[in-house]
Amino acid sequence: MIQVQNLTKSYGAQLLLDDVSFTVGPGERIGLVGRNGHGKTTLFRMILGEVQPDAGEIRIRRDYTVGHLSQHLQFTETTVLEEGCLTLPTAEDGRDDTYKVKAVLQGLGFSEVDFDRSPSELSGGYQVRLNLAKVLVSEPHLLLLDEPTNYLDIVSIRWLIRFLLGWRHELMLITHDRTFMDAVTTHTLGIHRSRCRKIAGPTAKLYQQLAQEEEIHEQTRVNEEKKRKETEQFINRFRAKATKARAVQSRVKLLEKRDRLEKLTQIESLDLAFRAAPFHGKTLLGTEELSFSYGPDSPQLIDQLSFSVRPRDRIAVIGQNGKGKSTLLKLLAAELVPVAGRIERHPHLRPAYFGQSEVGRLHPDNTVEDEILSVHPDGNRSSVRGICGIMMFDGDKALKKVQVLSGGEKSRVLLGKLLATPSNLLLLDEPSNHLDLESTEALIDALEAFEGALIIVTHVEQILHAVATRLVIFDEGTVRVFEGSYQDFLNRVGWSNERLEAPGNQRPQAEARSASRKDLRRKRAAVIAERSRTLGVLLKQIAAVEKEIMVLERRVEEETSALLQASERGDALLIERHSKSIHQSQERIDGLFTELESLTEEHDERARLFEQQLEF
């Protein structure tokens, strides 16, 4: 167990953590949430002893081991398997547990052929996967994972969920994928306004609680300010009257004792809205028997793929990494030329492409403002600065040069350029990498509202469930089109490795083939599938209720503003109309909060029951 007491940390004028205290209890799996730059990774580094707090302490018993996903890519062994075995705990009875390392490597996307390769031959993404495998098999008391899904594909992420559901010790997780976090965690720890709040339950429960507390704070502050003004008016009015002296002094003392609640500062957040270019045809783009490989000796990544893209289509390209997903997007964006087949583009097609390689095309000496202006030459300074502000580069931040930006900031610049570019087809390759939970949800809202078509490569199941209505699937060595949502795919087809029961933490092969263990795995697979379906539906309902609450709250704000204007004009008819509308909206909001609480409780209870079933 870990005890964090009165922890404070700041960098210059930026206060990250202010007198923070919490504990990590036995068996707790904690999701750590908060805006980018608000201290999540810093907290991890303090637990690891890499950064010292300004005040407070972190108590960890001496025999308690902490493992983390290291970004330091340095290997000493000659093969992937040997490197993976380095951190394997020594078995007490001398047995060979190499099978555990093989199972984890395969779960993370390595093939048996890869076991004998040198770690130096791996791509950067697979080297990070090897580091992840090493920390998973080391079985530390506390596992710290900071964005573990960034270098994983959707198949490996689903395997990692199943693995972490069986984790026997403690876990702290940072991820931008809310579905992944809620699937594996038992508690949520939020860094908010430099303080920490820990609750049992999923992220939605914490965010709802924080929102309610801030609403109460603001209502209390407004009421307190009203009372303070009334008291000050009383004091000023009767200060000179002797008969009121005692009453005046009483109120003066009351004002001195009463602490003044400060108005909460606005926390920066993305407010995305993609600009749709007009399109009046039936098909934006179509492929006919499209085929591609990178050379005669390279594998065929895409073989005779045919599909069309219609206005308002929401197509997700999914599958394992290295199988051709990004390549397909580059072909559609005319970054690559097909080896065979063709791509027909409508004359009025106006695509906008977000690719990971596009970050390298940002000019290092340009400012953020320069980059936005490069795709929005007709925009005035005010409109360009507006887009910079939307991407959280307000004020002088818009004058920062690209060369000093972090990877996440560069990704936001690319998204900003897309916002400034009118298009009728968005081609997005992993756009949520480097975004936090709140920004990912802002991206989902913007994609749902976009009037054009969308083709997106993503491993984030939250995005897939929210927006995808058609799929292009890379699986079992083929690529095919699936007509239906991601949930339809899981229900009707599913991933091949899950159908074939990918190996987990079994005993060696001969022992694992016993009938009882096969039966156990079948039961676990059925529970996991049912869990994914059931909780997925509930999470979607929770998201829908939250979205309706936000829409209604915005409506109440607008109606309140209109009511004030009507009051100033003395328009009785409008006053009555706006008052009635505000009352109806508020009643609906109250009802939705009740529904949200019920759905959240149902989700938590069902998640607990599923977890109990998985313990058999």
Phi, psi and omega per residue, in radians:
M1 nan 2.615 3.130
I2 -2.090 2.404 3.058
Q3 -2.075 2.108 3.067
V4 -1.847 2.140 -3.041
Q5 -2.233 2.117 2.989
N6 0.911 0.757 -3.073
L7 -1.363 2.286 3.093
T8 -2.312 2.380 3.122
K9 -2.642 2.312 3.070
S10 -2.445 2.744 3.027
Y11 -2.146 1.871 -3.068
G12 1.090 -2.206 -3.120
A13 -1.491 -0.133 -3.080
Q14 -1.582 2.000 3.084
L15 -1.543 2.027 -3.136
L16 -1.571 -0.890 -3.092
L17 -2.240 2.300 -3.046
D18 -2.205 1.748 3.054
D19 0.979 0.937 -3.041
V20 -1.593 2.355 3.080
S21 -2.412 2.375 3.017
F22 -2.918 2.947 3.093
T23 -2.205 2.697 2.990
V24 -1.936 1.902 -3.056
G25 -1.489 2.911 -3.141
P26 -0.983 2.251 3.071
G27 1.301 0.067 -3.123
E28 -1.351 2.385 3.025
R29 -1.995 1.921 -2.930
I30 -1.910 2.223 3.007
G31 -1.590 2.142 -3.136
L32 -1.709 2.073 -3.079
V33 -2.134 2.797 -3.138
G34 2.687 2.817 -3.121
R35 -1.095 2.666 3.016
N36 -1.022 2.362 3.120
G37 1.483 0.076 -3.117
H38 -1.719 0.072 2.955
G39 2.040 0.120 -3.091
K40 -1.119 -0.933 -3.129
T41 -1.158 -0.614 3.090
T42 -1.064 -0.710 3.097
L43 -1.086 -0.753 3.073
F44 -1.011 -0.793 -3.090
R45 -1.160 -0.544 3.078
M46 -1.246 -0.671 3.073
I47 -1.087 -0.632 3.132
L48 -1.372 -0.179 -3.131
G49 1.454 0.169 -3.140
E50 -1.415 -0.416 3.124
V51 -2.267 2.429 3.134
Q52 -1.708 2.414 3.082
P53 -1.247 2.738 3.042
D54 -1.283 -0.540 3.120
A55 -2.737 2.845 -3.130
G56 1.484 -3.084 -3.087
E57 -2.645 2.780 3.044
I58 -2.081 2.025 -3.097
R59 -1.697 2.103 3.114
I60 -2.319 2.234 -3.134
R61 -1.169 2.717 -2.961
R62 -1.105 -0.645 -3.085
D63 -1.525 0.129 -3.079
Y64 -1.549 2.110 -3.092
T65 -1.710 2.473 3.129
V66 -2.127 2.131 3.094
G67 -1.957 2.586 -3.132
H68 -2.528 2.727 3.092
L69 -1.334 1.836 -3.095
S70 -1.457 2.402 3.035
Q71 -1.573 -0.008 3.135
H72 -1.390 1.917 -3.014
L73 -1.732 1.452 3.100
Q74 -2.373 2.145 -3.055
F75 -2.132 2.637 -3.065
T76 -2.019 -0.358 -3.056
E77 -1.623 2.860 -3.028
T78 -1.499 -0.350 3.123
T79 -2.243 2.794 3.122
V80 -1.065 -0.769 -3.105
L81 -1.118 -0.770 3.126
E82 -1.091 -0.690 3.126
E83 -1.148 -0.708 3.135
G84 -1.137 -0.517 -3.114
C85 -1.398 -0.178 -3.076
L86 -1.000 -0.662 -3.039
T87 -1.711 0.088 -3.108
L88 -1.210 2.165 3.127
P89 -1.064 2.540 3.120
T90 -1.232 2.194 -3.136
A91 -1.236 2.389 -3.088
E92 -1.105 -0.629 -3.100
D93 -1.640 0.184 3.080
G94 1.345 0.149 -3.106
R95 -1.229 2.765 3.126
D96 -1.571 1.963 -3.124
D97 -1.762 0.402 3.135
T98 -1.011 -0.521 -3.127
Y99 -1.009 -0.556 3.116
K100 -1.113 -0.746 3.138
V101 -1.127 -0.750 3.131
K102 -1.067 -0.733 -3.121
A103 -1.107 -0.739 -3.132
V104 -1.196 -0.755 3.117
L105 -1.046 -0.771 3.127
Q106 -1.143 -0.677 3.092
G107 -1.070 -0.562 -3.141
L108 -1.564 0.166 2.984
G109 1.789 0.070 3.085
F110 -1.444 2.495 3.045
S111 -1.674 2.938 3.120
E112 -1.095 -0.537 3.086
V113 -1.103 -0.619 -3.128
D114 -1.167 -0.415 -3.074
F115 -1.013 -0.586 -3.078
D116 -1.645 0.004 3.115
R117 -1.352 2.758 3.050
S118 -1.366 2.401 3.102
P119 -0.969 -0.509 -3.125
S120 -1.214 -0.318 3.135
E121 -1.423 -0.250 -3.074
L122 -1.295 2.690 3.002
S123 -1.188 2.888 3.134
G124 -1.005 -0.705 -3.140
G125 -1.119 -0.723 3.139
Y126 -1.308 -0.443 3.022
Q127 -1.170 -0.671 3.052
V128 -1.125 -0.682 3.093
R129 -1.071 -0.680 3.113
L130 -1.112 -0.715 3.062
N131 -1.079 -0.687 3.108
L132 -1.113 -0.742 3.111
A133 -1.055 -0.713 -3.119
K134 -1.104 -0.713 -3.123
V135 -1.309 -0.559 3.126
L136 -1.172 -0.742 -3.095
V137 -1.359 -0.264 -3.135
S138 -1.273 -0.291 3.071
E139 0.901 0.998 3.097
P140 -1.246 2.854 3.075
H141 -1.160 -0.675 3.091
L142 -2.181 2.189 3.122
L143 -1.837 2.101 3.095
L144 -1.835 2.081 -3.141
L145 -2.125 2.011 3.134
D146 -1.855 1.858 -3.112
E147 0.876 1.008 -3.116
P148 -1.196 -0.331 -3.050
T149 -1.511 -0.116 -3.047
N150 -1.064 -0.529 -3.108
Y151 -1.946 0.263 3.126
L152 -1.877 2.695 2.998
D153 -1.648 3.057 -3.008
I154 -1.127 -0.581 3.140
V155 -1.176 -0.770 3.127
S156 -1.181 -0.608 3.117
I157 -1.130 -0.738 3.125
R158 -1.141 -0.631 3.050
W159 -1.138 -0.742 -3.118
L160 -1.096 -0.628 3.073
I161 -1.030 -0.833 -3.117
R162 -1.119 -0.668 3.129
F163 -1.123 -0.816 -3.079
L164 -1.235 -0.466 3.058
L165 -1.102 -0.422 3.101
G166 -1.704 0.112 -3.117
W167 -1.167 2.209 -3.003
R168 -1.561 -0.294 -3.063
H169 -1.838 -2.640 -3.105
E170 -1.679 2.715 -3.091
L171 -2.553 2.403 2.932
M172 -2.204 2.295 -2.969
L173 -2.272 2.319 2.948
I174 -1.989 2.209 3.096
T175 -2.755 2.654 3.070
H176 -1.563 -0.047 -3.080
D177 -1.700 1.764 -3.067
R178 -1.118 -0.647 3.118
T179 -1.107 -0.759 3.111
F180 -1.082 -0.814 -3.117
M181 -1.083 -0.857 -3.097
D182 -1.161 -0.438 -3.127
A183 -1.252 -0.523 -2.991
V184 -1.966 -0.268 -3.017
T185 -1.680 2.692 3.050
T186 -1.810 -0.403 -3.106
H187 -2.371 2.767 3.054
T188 -2.155 2.293 3.095
L189 -2.048 2.054 -3.086
G190 -1.899 2.313 2.964
I191 -1.663 2.006 -3.037
H192 -2.484 2.111 -3.119
R193 0.936 0.766 3.057
S194 1.219 0.076 3.084
R195 -2.005 2.903 -3.140
C196 -2.047 2.483 3.067
R197 -2.325 2.186 -3.136
K198 -2.043 2.318 3.100
I199 -2.362 2.754 2.967
A200 -1.460 2.174 -3.138
G201 2.279 -3.111 -3.043
P202 -1.430 3.085 -3.080
T203 -1.075 -0.669 -3.094
A204 -1.031 -0.667 -3.133
K205 -1.121 -0.734 3.126
L206 -1.163 -0.818 -3.110
Y207 -1.100 -0.659 3.102
Q208 -1.108 -0.736 -3.131
Q209 -1.141 -0.755 3.125
L210 -1.115 -0.725 3.134
A211 -1.094 -0.751 3.129
Q212 -1.120 -0.720 -3.140
E213 -1.137 -0.666 3.140
E214 -1.233 -0.619 3.085
E215 -1.132 -0.745 3.105
I216 -1.116 -0.722 3.111
H217 -1.021 -0.795 -3.084
E218 -1.200 -0.727 3.105
Q219 -1.080 -0.740 3.117
T220 -1.121 -0.730 -3.141
R221 -1.084 -0.773 3.137
V222 -1.095 -0.764 3.121
N223 -1.124 -0.702 3.134
E224 -1.134 -0.723 3.128
E225 -1.116 -0.680 3.115
K226 -1.105 -0.781 3.125
K227 -1.142 -0.680 3.135
R228 -1.096 -0.758 3.128
K229 -1.110 -0.706 3.120
E230 -1.100 -0.710 3.128
T231 -1.153 -0.743 3.133
E232 -1.115 -0.685 3.102
Q233 -1.108 -0.715 3.101
F234 -1.062 -0.802 -3.114
I235 -1.081 -0.823 -3.111
N236 -1.138 -0.593 -3.079
R237 -1.296 -0.673 -3.008
F238 -1.958 0.166 -3.100
R239 -0.990 -0.683 -3.040
A240 -1.463 -0.127 -3.088
K241 -1.622 2.123 -3.093
A242 -1.085 -0.641 -3.084
T243 -1.164 -0.330 -3.124
K244 -1.859 0.140 -3.026
A245 -0.998 -0.808 -3.093
R246 -1.122 -0.738 3.125
A247 -1.126 -0.690 3.123
V248 -1.106 -0.837 -3.124
Q249 -1.082 -0.647 3.104
S250 -1.058 -0.735 -3.134
R251 -1.274 -0.576 3.078
V252 -1.073 -0.803 3.132
K253 -1.125 -0.639 3.116
L254 -1.096 -0.741 3.117
L255 -1.115 -0.694 -3.109
E256 -1.148 -0.608 -3.105
K257 -1.374 -0.506 -3.016
R258 -1.367 2.102 3.068
D259 -1.227 2.541 -3.101
R260 -1.684 2.090 3.090
L261 -1.269 2.283 3.138
E262 -1.517 2.574 3.064
K263 -1.201 2.285 -3.108
L264 -1.173 2.356 3.113
T265 -1.246 2.645 3.129
Q266 -1.342 2.195 3.101
I267 -1.503 2.288 -3.103
E268 -1.110 2.419 3.066
S269 -2.640 2.679 3.117
L270 -1.205 2.515 3.097
D271 -2.326 1.291 -2.963
L272 -1.392 2.515 3.007
A273 -2.714 1.912 -3.132
F274 -1.385 2.456 -3.114
R275 -1.527 2.157 -3.115
A276 -1.610 2.235 3.016
A277 -1.505 2.537 -3.090
P278 -1.143 2.572 3.058
F279 -2.663 2.278 -3.044
H280 -2.121 0.160 3.124
G281 -1.578 -3.049 3.137
K282 -1.660 -0.545 -3.074
T283 -2.340 2.181 3.108
L284 -1.355 -0.700 -3.002
L285 -2.761 2.600 3.083
G286 -2.587 2.551 3.060
T287 -1.980 2.509 3.100
E288 -2.212 1.968 3.121
E289 0.806 0.826 -3.111
L290 -1.214 2.254 3.118
S291 -2.351 2.581 -3.134
F292 -2.773 2.442 2.907
S293 -2.547 2.815 -3.091
Y294 -1.514 0.077 3.104
G295 2.890 2.914 -3.092
P296 -1.079 -0.487 -3.128
D297 -1.693 0.055 -3.121
S298 -1.706 2.691 -3.137
P299 -1.162 2.654 3.081
Q300 -1.342 1.884 -3.101
L301 -1.362 -0.681 -3.111
I302 -2.261 2.250 -3.057
D303 -2.296 1.866 3.029
Q304 0.953 0.912 3.123
L305 -1.563 2.200 3.108
S306 -2.223 2.211 3.022
F307 -2.864 2.864 3.126
S308 -2.159 2.749 -3.134
V309 -2.071 2.081 -3.128
R310 -1.796 2.809 3.071
P311 -0.985 2.402 3.121
R312 1.276 0.120 3.038
D313 -1.083 2.566 3.043
R314 -2.222 1.626 -3.029
I315 -1.890 2.190 3.075
A316 -1.858 2.342 3.103
V317 -1.791 2.023 -2.995
I318 -2.273 2.751 3.102
G319 2.574 -3.059 -3.135
Q320 -1.224 2.714 3.081
N321 -1.204 2.613 3.091
G322 1.400 0.110 -3.093
K323 -1.759 -0.146 3.047
G324 2.210 0.088 -3.079
K325 -1.115 -0.934 3.138
S326 -1.132 -0.601 3.099
T327 -1.063 -0.748 3.114
L328 -1.040 -0.770 3.141
L329 -1.112 -0.672 3.106
K330 -1.132 -0.636 3.084
L331 -1.137 -0.791 -3.127
L332 -1.168 -0.511 3.119
A333 -1.512 0.097 -3.133
A334 1.125 0.426 3.037
E335 -1.436 -0.415 3.086
L336 -2.254 2.805 3.139
V337 -1.939 2.322 -3.132
P338 -1.053 2.599 3.015
V339 -1.368 -0.642 3.090
A340 -2.604 2.848 -3.083
G341 1.368 -2.980 -3.107
R342 -2.665 2.847 3.087
I343 -2.127 2.067 3.117
E344 -1.660 2.155 3.139
R345 -2.007 2.315 3.112
H346 -1.151 2.492 -3.138
P347 -0.980 -0.500 -3.112
H348 -1.689 0.201 3.080
L349 -1.167 2.278 3.071
R350 -2.262 1.553 -3.086
P351 -1.457 2.729 3.006
A352 -2.294 2.162 -2.963
Y353 -1.979 2.240 3.022
F354 -2.040 1.893 3.124
G355 -2.188 2.702 -3.123
Q356 -1.084 -0.548 3.129
S357 -1.277 -0.299 -3.107
E358 -1.161 -0.424 3.110
V359 -1.018 -0.667 3.138
G360 -1.173 -0.257 -3.128
R361 -1.591 -0.097 3.020
L362 -1.182 2.331 -3.104
H363 -1.356 2.146 -3.043
P364 -1.045 -0.488 -3.107
D365 -1.567 -0.106 3.098
N366 -1.353 2.630 2.976
T367 -1.494 2.946 3.058
V368 -0.993 -0.760 3.134
E369 -1.057 -0.724 3.125
D370 -1.048 -0.754 -3.095
E371 -1.138 -0.740 3.102
I372 -1.142 -0.719 -3.126
L373 -1.125 -0.498 -3.105
S374 -1.125 -0.441 3.099
V375 -1.893 0.026 -3.114
H376 -2.375 0.949 -3.019
P377 -1.095 -0.430 -3.133
D378 -1.473 -0.173 -3.115
G379 -1.326 2.503 3.067
N380 -1.419 3.015 -3.086
R381 -1.032 -0.642 -3.101
S382 -1.129 -0.772 -3.117
S383 -1.212 -0.666 3.110
V384 -1.149 -0.761 3.105
R385 -1.118 -0.548 3.094
G386 -1.097 -0.762 3.109
I387 -1.152 -0.701 3.082
C388 -1.021 -0.745 -3.139
G389 -1.123 -0.706 3.103
I390 -1.028 -0.633 -3.133
M391 -1.553 0.281 3.064
M392 1.217 0.520 2.986
F393 -2.011 1.065 -3.102
D394 -1.436 2.773 3.070
G395 1.017 -2.345 -3.089
D396 -1.221 -0.238 3.107
K397 -1.093 -0.465 3.125
A398 -1.195 -0.259 -3.123
L399 -1.702 0.079 3.072
K400 -1.200 2.465 3.119
K401 -1.439 2.619 -3.103
V402 -0.986 -0.647 -3.036
Q403 -1.121 -0.324 -3.141
V404 -1.770 0.020 -3.084
L405 -1.428 2.613 3.020
S406 -1.329 2.984 3.110
G407 -1.040 -0.712 3.119
G408 -1.142 -0.691 3.128
E409 -1.166 -0.668 3.098
K410 -1.117 -0.681 3.088
S411 -1.083 -0.658 3.113
R412 -1.182 -0.595 3.069
V413 -1.096 -0.775 3.111
L414 -1.058 -0.759 3.096
L415 -1.102 -0.675 3.102
G416 -1.065 -0.677 3.111
K417 -1.138 -0.618 3.077
L418 -1.175 -0.657 3.114
L419 -1.084 -0.566 -3.096
A420 -1.464 -0.103 -3.052
T421 -1.881 1.906 3.069
P422 -1.083 2.262 -3.110
S423 -2.573 2.792 3.028
N424 -2.037 0.077 3.041
L425 -2.574 2.020 3.047
L426 -1.621 2.237 3.051
L427 -1.999 1.823 -2.987
L428 -2.080 2.142 3.125
D429 -1.879 1.821 -3.140
E430 0.876 0.997 -3.071
P431 -1.238 -0.296 -3.064
S432 -1.560 -0.107 3.059
N433 -1.030 2.386 -3.141
H434 1.353 0.006 3.069
L435 -1.636 2.669 3.041
D436 -1.545 3.127 -3.081
L437 -0.998 -0.812 -3.093
E438 -1.121 -0.702 -3.134
S439 -1.211 -0.634 3.080
T440 -1.076 -0.694 3.129
E441 -1.230 -0.587 3.047
A442 -1.129 -0.661 3.095
L443 -1.111 -0.769 3.122
I444 -1.040 -0.790 3.123
D445 -1.038 -0.731 -3.122
A446 -1.177 -0.664 3.130
L447 -1.186 -0.655 3.109
E448 -1.154 -0.602 -3.072
A449 -1.481 -0.277 -3.073
F450 -1.084 2.313 -3.059
E451 -1.451 -0.198 3.125
G452 -1.645 -2.821 3.135
A453 -1.707 2.822 -3.085
L454 -2.409 2.323 2.906
I455 -2.187 2.101 -3.009
I456 -2.283 2.344 2.947
V457 -1.709 2.112 3.127
T458 -2.712 2.599 3.027
H459 -1.831 0.063 -3.085
V460 -1.518 1.912 -3.065
E461 -1.155 -0.464 3.066
Q462 -1.010 -0.757 3.121
I463 -1.198 -0.755 -3.126
L464 -1.047 -0.813 -3.138
H465 -1.132 -0.562 -3.041
A466 -1.385 -0.668 -2.940
V467 -2.094 -0.476 -2.955
A468 -1.280 2.271 3.033
T469 -2.056 -0.252 3.026
R470 -2.447 2.715 -3.084
L471 -2.303 2.538 2.860
V472 -1.974 2.038 -2.928
I473 -1.971 2.169 2.992
F474 -1.737 1.875 -3.123
D475 -2.791 2.598 3.128
E476 0.987 0.592 3.075
G477 1.322 0.166 3.134
T478 -2.265 2.946 3.023
V479 -2.227 2.309 -3.102
R480 -2.573 2.829 3.118
V481 -1.708 2.375 3.090
F482 -2.089 2.154 3.138
E483 -1.549 1.785 -3.122
G484 2.657 3.052 -3.116
S485 -1.384 3.005 3.106
Y486 -1.121 -0.671 3.107
Q487 -1.140 -0.652 3.063
D488 -1.031 -0.753 3.128
F489 -1.070 -0.811 -3.138
L490 -1.090 -0.689 -3.096
N491 -1.259 -0.706 -2.991
R492 -1.673 -0.527 -3.047
V493 -2.148 -1.125 -3.133
G494 1.424 2.930 -3.134
W495 -1.395 2.471 -3.036
S496 -1.076 -0.685 -3.101
N497 -1.166 -0.525 3.108
E498 -1.341 -0.575 3.077
R499 -1.190 -0.605 -3.086
L500 -1.569 0.126 3.108
E501 1.030 1.241 3.090
A502 -0.970 2.495 -3.061
P503 -1.136 2.468 3.056
G504 -1.993 -2.398 -3.101
N505 -1.573 0.997 -3.132
Q506 -1.487 2.977 2.939
R507 -1.310 3.022 3.138
P508 -0.891 2.860 -2.881
Q509 -0.997 -0.772 -3.086
A510 -1.059 -0.750 -3.139
E511 -1.214 -0.637 -3.073
A512 -1.193 -0.290 -3.084
R513 -1.483 0.033 3.141
S514 -1.089 2.614 -3.066
A515 -1.070 -0.661 -3.097
S516 -1.138 -0.691 -3.134
R517 -1.239 -0.628 3.075
K518 -1.093 -0.751 3.131
D519 -1.100 -0.699 3.120
L520 -1.100 -0.750 -3.137
R521 -1.142 -0.669 3.107
R522 -1.085 -0.744 3.126
K523 -1.112 -0.767 3.141
R524 -1.101 -0.737 3.136
A525 -1.080 -0.696 3.135
A526 -1.162 -0.704 3.115
V527 -1.129 -0.770 -3.124
I528 -1.093 -0.735 3.137
A529 -1.127 -0.772 3.132
E530 -1.136 -0.656 3.109
R531 -1.071 -0.799 3.141
S532 -1.066 -0.748 -3.127
R533 -1.164 -0.878 -3.041
T534 -1.134 -0.889 -3.101
L535 -1.218 -0.527 3.098
G536 -1.090 -0.746 3.106
V537 -1.108 -0.776 -3.137
L538 -1.112 -0.727 3.128
L539 -1.109 -0.631 3.116
K540 -1.174 -0.702 3.106
Q541 -1.146 -0.724 3.111
I542 -1.063 -0.783 3.139
A543 -1.093 -0.683 -3.141
A544 -1.144 -0.732 3.119
V545 -1.136 -0.774 3.124
E546 -1.041 -0.718 -3.122
K547 -1.145 -0.732 3.131
E548 -1.128 -0.650 3.101
I549 -1.067 -0.783 -3.129
M550 -1.095 -0.735 3.119
V551 -1.081 -0.787 -3.132
L552 -1.160 -0.666 3.130
E553 -1.142 -0.667 3.058
R554 -1.112 -0.682 3.131
R555 -1.119 -0.716 3.109
V556 -1.064 -0.736 3.107
E557 -1.052 -0.794 -3.129
E558 -1.130 -0.767 -3.141
E559 -1.131 -0.654 3.123
T560 -1.123 -0.737 3.095
S561 -1.088 -0.748 3.128
A562 -1.152 -0.627 3.115
L563 -1.105 -0.725 3.115
L564 -1.096 -0.723 3.131
Q565 -1.143 -0.715 3.125
A566 -1.141 -0.630 3.110
S567 -1.138 -0.705 3.118
E568 -1.108 -0.574 -3.131
R569 -1.531 -0.207 -3.105
G570 1.245 0.509 -3.116
D571 -1.500 1.684 -3.037
A572 -1.096 -0.664 -3.108
L573 -1.117 -0.805 3.130
L574 -1.191 -0.632 3.114
I575 -1.046 -0.784 3.140
E576 -1.131 -0.741 -3.107
R577 -1.124 -0.838 -3.114
H578 -1.186 -0.662 3.122
S579 -1.084 -0.768 3.139
K580 -1.110 -0.731 -3.129
S581 -1.139 -0.721 3.115
I582 -1.091 -0.766 -3.139
H583 -1.076 -0.770 -3.134
Q584 -1.137 -0.743 3.133
S585 -1.114 -0.723 -3.117
Q586 -1.146 -0.691 3.093
E587 -1.086 -0.728 3.122
R588 -1.131 -0.720 3.117
I589 -1.062 -0.776 3.125
D590 -1.044 -0.747 3.121
G591 -1.138 -0.663 3.136
L592 -1.179 -0.667 3.094
F593 -1.092 -0.674 3.076
T594 -1.105 -0.766 3.118
E595 -1.116 -0.706 3.141
L596 -1.103 -0.750 3.118
E597 -1.085 -0.724 3.140
S598 -1.137 -0.783 3.125
L599 -1.104 -0.725 -3.135
T600 -1.125 -0.753 3.110
E601 -1.107 -0.714 3.118
E602 -1.109 -0.730 3.110
H603 -1.062 -0.836 -3.109
D604 -1.079 -0.764 -3.110
E605 -1.142 -0.763 -3.135
R606 -1.175 -0.681 3.095
A607 -1.062 -0.713 3.118
R608 -1.117 -0.747 -3.131
L609 -1.144 -0.716 3.104
F610 -1.095 -0.710 -3.139
E611 -1.106 -0.680 3.084
Q612 -1.096 -0.710 3.125
Q613 -1.112 -0.598 -3.112
L614 -1.345 -0.111 3.128
E615 -1.522 -0.100 -3.107
F616 -1.206 nan nan
